[in-house]
Amino acid sequence: MKRLLFVWAVSFLAFGCSKPQVGTKEDAGPEKRKDGTVEMGLEAQKRVDMRFAPVAVSQLTEYLNVTGTVQPIDSKVGQVRPLARGRLQEVLVQVGDRVQSGQPLARFDNIEAGELASQYESARAELQRLKVQAAAISKQVERNRRLSEIGAVPTKDYEISLSEQQALAESIKSQESVLAGIAARLRRFGLNEASPQPAAATVIRAPFSGVVTKVQASPGEVVDPERVLFTIADISRVWVQAEVYERDLGRLQLGHTAFITVDTYPGEKFLGRVTYVGDFLEPQTRTVRVRCEVPNADHRLKLDMFVSVRLPTKFSRKAIAVPTGAIQQIEGKNVVFVRRSDEKFEARTVQVGKVVDGETEIAAGLAQGEPIVVQGAFHLKSIVMGGKLGEE
């Protein structure tokens, strides 16, 4: 009896499992058809976030991605020295300070200015003495001329006095030249002839606007014109210096626009122009220095900041291109899925060319305007590959 009940239970289960199921096409899920196309329902497409776009012609420009640093432009870096020997009284700026043209950087007791003021006073007094002497001898010359005309004195006396007058005129001219030279040196210190005596301190001023990058001055130090006290860099325009491997040098394009990005400002790009490719190879790294000149009016790029640089290369042409993610590998072939209807897709074999910035050139296999799958193509590939495995 127990054996009969067991056989009956097994027969009932077999009959229940063999009952056909009824469902919709979308419930059945994606499938591969015998004509080589792939079908996927709209709900399934939505679940995998499948996206489409028409095939288009793009301007493909290849860039070389390298790293670099921000540096000041050589011609915009100035070293500030004192104009004369003196003792520093006060240093008014520090490294990193932004300064404007003419802004005071330091004050110092100008020893040379005091000496020049004394020389100027002495030279002016000497000039005055010579002029007084010239006035007296002028009268003597005139008197000797009249006396010689009436024979009261020898003509020789008149000629001697005339020679003395001419010599004195030359001395006056020479002294005026000396005085002008001293006055010019005083003007370099901000003094003038009317009031040559120096003030309590001479001010050292910034020659142009920029950032103080180096300070080599302390109050109390005695300095001279050979001593560099401050270094100032104008960073309204900067260099981005990148290191490029020698194998890539032949691809670079001078004079074109480079794109610079920094971690500090994610999503932003700074534009620069490639202005220089170095002539010397770094033996340790086998790289060459490449410079890009970049506007930096807002000073957002800081000196020595690390940056990423996209340098333009000589490759640039118009071609049919698709997102690289739209291309799938099936049995060693490059395949793009062309949308034939809302739910039907054709696996199209294509020939690919250059890959530039996430886009792949299509040499053959697609026509402009054809709708293709640009996101979610991997799911269609899975259907194709699953069908082939099923056949095997």
PECOR-V474579 format. One line per field, one symbol per residue. ss: DSSP state (h for helix, s for strand, l for the rest). psi: psi as a letter, one per 40 degrees, with the letter a starting at -180 (. if undefined). A space follows every 50 residues. Layout:
ss = ???
psi = ???
This chain:
ss = lhhhhhhhhhhhhhhhhlllllllhhhhllssllllsssllhhhhhhlll sssslssssssssssssssssslhhhsssssllllssssssllllllssl lllssssssshhhhhhhhhhhhhhhhhhhhhhhhhhhhhhhhhhhhhhhh llllhhhhhhhhhhhhhhhhhhhhhhhhhhhhhhhhhhllllllllllll lssssllllssssssllllllssllllsssssslllssssssssshhhhh hsllllssssslhhhllllsssssssssssssllllssssssssslllll lllllsssssssssssssssssshhhssssllsssssssllllssssssl ssssssllssssssllllllssssslhhhhhhhhhhhhhhhl
psi = dddddddddddddddddehiihiidddeaiihideeihhhiddddddefh iiiihihihhhhihhiiaihiihdefhihhiieihihhdhheiiheihii hehhdiiihgddddddddddddddddddddddddddddddddddddddde ediiddddddddddddddddddddddddddddddddddeeiiddgehiad ihhhihdiiahhehhfiiheihiieehhdihhhhfdhihhhihhiddede eihieihihhiiddgheihhhihhehhiehhhddefiihhihhhifdefd hihehhihhhhiiehhihihiihdeehihhfeihhhhhhdadehihhhhi hibihhfeihhhdieiihehhiheheddddddddddddddd.
